[in-house]
């Protein structure tokens, strides 16, 4: 009986030792798992912090970029407004300059018109004064144009007066003399035949002698043909 008790006690002691060993091992395992969880939580927290910092930096950069763009846009608008203002001022100056030029041109035209009218007025006055000095003083007689002139009356009083003779000497040729010139008829025939401006037409006209021998200073070389 004592032997059985001793073995039972020994076995019980071994089980207790084993249980304590298992408990210690479990405690170590739990501690290690706790540390791993804490470490993982720290890493997660650190990652979350990094992400927050990244998001904050991105938002800050975005806001800075927006502010910079707004500032640039405001500067551009201000520059554009200044440019528009300068253009308006320059355009107004150009309009005023053109208006001044137009007004000056109108004034010059008016002055020139006035000068011309004054000159015309003075010219008419001079003509009127000149006409007054040479005006014929005669009674009103519309039939006077049908009467003989003093020159014709004096000519008719001469002893050698012939009614068919003209009052003045005629210098030139009448229609009868011109129609007797054979060159006129030939020229008309050549023109109707379309040969007037040809060598043949000029040759024919140059071969016809005039009715009277012309003076040496009246000889024409128009119809002479080139020799050779």
C-alpha positions in Angstrom: 0.0 0.0 0.0 2.9 2.3 0.8 4.4 1.5 -2.6 1.2 2.4 -4.4 0.9 5.7 -2.6 4.5 6.5 -3.4 3.9 5.9 -7.1 0.7 7.8 -7.0 2.4 10.7 -5.4 5.3 10.6 -7.9 2.9 10.5 -10.8 0.9 13.4 -9.3 4.1 15.3 -8.8 5.0 14.8 -12.4 1.6 15.9 -13.6 1.9 19.0 -11.6 5.3 19.7 -12.9 4.0 19.2 -16.4 1.0 21.4 -15.8 3.2 24.1 -14.5 5.4 23.7 -17.5 2.5 23.9 -19.8 1.1 26.9 -18.0 4.5 28.6 -18.2 4.7 27.8 -21.8 1.2 29.1 -22.4 2.0 32.3 -20.4 5.1 32.8 -22.6 3.1 32.2 -25.7 0.4 34.6 -24.6 3.0 37.2 -23.7 4.6 36.8 -27.0 1.2 37.1 -28.8 0.4 40.2 -26.7 3.7 41.8 -27.7 3.2 40.9 -31.3 -0.3 42.4 -31.2 1.0 45.5 -29.6 3.8 45.7 -32.1 1.3 45.2 -34.9 -0.9 47.9 -33.4 2.1 50.3 -33.2 3.0 49.6 -36.8 -0.7 50.1 -37.8 -0.8 53.3 -35.8 2.4 54.5 -37.3 1.1 53.6 -40.8 -2.1 55.5 -40.1 -0.1 58.5 -38.9 2.0 58.4 -42.0 -1.1 58.2 -44.1 -2.6 61.1 -42.2 0.6 63.1 -42.7 0.6 62.3 -46.4 -3.0 63.3 -46.7 -2.4 66.5 -44.7 0.7 67.3 -46.9 -1.3 66.6 -50.0 -4.2 68.8 -48.9 -1.7 71.5 -47.9 0.0 71.3 -51.2 -3.3 71.3 -53.0 -4.5 74.4 -51.1 -1.2 76.1 -51.7 -1.5 75.3 -55.4 -5.1 76.6 -55.4 -4.0 79.8 -53.7 -1.1 80.2 -56.2 -3.4 79.6 -59.1 -5.9 82.1 -57.7 -3.1 84.6 -57.1 -1.9 84.1 -60.7 -5.4 84.4 -62.0 -6.0 87.6 -60.1 -2.7 89.0 -61.4 -3.7 88.0 -65.0 -7.1 89.7 -64.5 -5.4 92.8 -63.1 -2.9 92.8 -66.0 -5.7 92.3 -68.5 -7.7 95.1 -67.0 -4.7 97.4 -67.1 -4.1 96.4 -70.8 -7.8 97.0 -71.6 -7.6 100.4 -69.9 -4.4 101.3 -71.9 -6.1 100.2 -75.1 -9.2 102.3 -74.3 -7.0 105.3 -73.5 -5.0 104.7 -76.7 -8.2 104.2 -78.7 -9.7 107.3 -77.3 -6.5 109.2 -78.2 -6.7 107.8 -81.8 -10.4 108.7 -82.1 -9.6 112.2 -80.8 -6.7 112.5 -83.2 -8.8 111.4 -86.1 -11.6 113.8 -85.0 -9.0 116.6 -84.8 -7.7 115.7 -88.3 -11.2 115.6 -89.7 -12.1 118.9 -88.1 -8.9 120.4 -89.4 -9.6 119.0 -92.9 -13.1 120.4 -92.8 -11.8 123.8 -91.7 -9.2 123.7 -94.5 -11.8 122.7 -97.0 -14.1 125.5 -95.8 -11.3 128.0 -96.0 -10.4 126.8 -99.5 -14.0 127.0 -100.6 -14.3 130.5 -99.2 -11.1 131.5 -100.9 -12.3 130.1 -104.3 -15.7 131.8 -103.8 -13.9 135.1 -103.0 -11.6 134.7 -106.1 -14.6 133.9 -108.3 -16.5 136.9 -106.9 -13.5 139.1 -107.5 -13.0 137.7 -111.0 -16.7 138.3 -111.9 -16.4 141.9 -110.5 -13.3 142.4 -112.7 -15.1 141.0 -115.7 -18.2 143.1 -115.0 -16.0 146.2 -114.8 -14.2 145.2 -118.0 -17.5 144.5 -119.7 -18.8 147.9 -118.6 -15.9 149.6 -120.3 -16.4 147.9 -123.6 -20.2 147.7 -123.5 -22.0 148.7 -126.7 -24.5 151.4 -126.2 -27.2 150.8 -128.8 -31.0 151.0 -128.7 -32.9 147.7 -128.4 -33.6 146.5 -132.0 -34.0 142.7 -132.5 -34.3 143.2 -136.3 -30.9 144.7 -136.4 -29.3 141.3 -136.9 -31.1 141.1 -140.3 -29.8 144.4 -141.6 -26.7 144.9 -143.7 -23.5 145.7 -141.8 -21.6 148.9 -142.3 -18.9 147.0 -144.1 -21.3 145.3 -146.5 -23.0 148.7 -147.2 -19.7 150.4 -147.9 -18.6 147.5 -150.2 -21.9 147.7 -152.2 -21.3 151.5 -152.7 -18.0 150.7 -154.7 -18.2 151.0 -158.5 -16.8 147.5 -159.1 -19.2 145.8 -156.8 -20.7 142.5 -158.0 -23.6 141.0 -156.1 -22.4 137.4 -156.5 -18.9 138.1 -155.1 -18.4 137.3 -151.4 -17.9 140.1 -149.0 -14.5 138.8 -148.0 -11.8 136.8 -149.9 -12.1 133.0 -149.5 -8.8 131.3 -148.7 -9.1 127.5 -149.3 -11.1 125.1 -151.5 -14.8 124.8 -152.0 -16.7 121.5 -152.4 -16.6 121.7 -156.2 -12.8 121.9 -156.2 -12.4 119.1 -153.7 -14.8 116.8 -155.5 -12.7 117.2 -158.7 -9.6 115.7 -157.0 -9.3 112.2 -158.3 -7.4 111.1 -155.1 -10.5 111.6 -153.0 -12.5 109.2 -155.2 -9.7 106.6 -155.3 -9.2 106.9 -151.5 -12.9 106.2 -151.0 -12.8 103.2 -153.3 -9.7 101.8 -151.5 -11.3 102.3 -148.1 -14.5 100.5 -149.1 -12.3 97.6 -150.5 -10.3 97.5 -147.2 -7.0 98.3 -149.0 -6.5 101.8 -147.6 -3.8 100.8 -145.1 -2.0 98.3 -147.4 1.2 98.9 -149.4 -0.9 98.6 -152.6 -3.3 101.3 -151.5 -0.5 103.7 -150.5 1.3 102.9 -153.8 -1.9 103.7 -155.8 -2.5 107.0 -154.0 1.1 108.1 -154.3 0.9 107.6 -158.1 -2.0 110.0 -158.6 -1.0 113.5 -159.3 -2.9 116.3 -157.5 -5.1 118.8 -159.6 -2.5 121.6 -158.9 1.2 121.4 -158.3 1.8 121.9 -154.5 4.3 124.3 -153.2 7.7 122.7 -152.3 7.1 123.3 -148.6 3.8 121.4 -148.8 5.1 118.2 -150.4 4.2 115.2 -148.2 6.3 112.1 -147.7 3.6 110.0 -146.1 3.0 107.9 -149.2 6.6 107.5 -150.2 7.7 103.9 -150.2 10.9 102.8 -148.6 13.5 101.9 -151.2 15.5 98.7 -151.1 
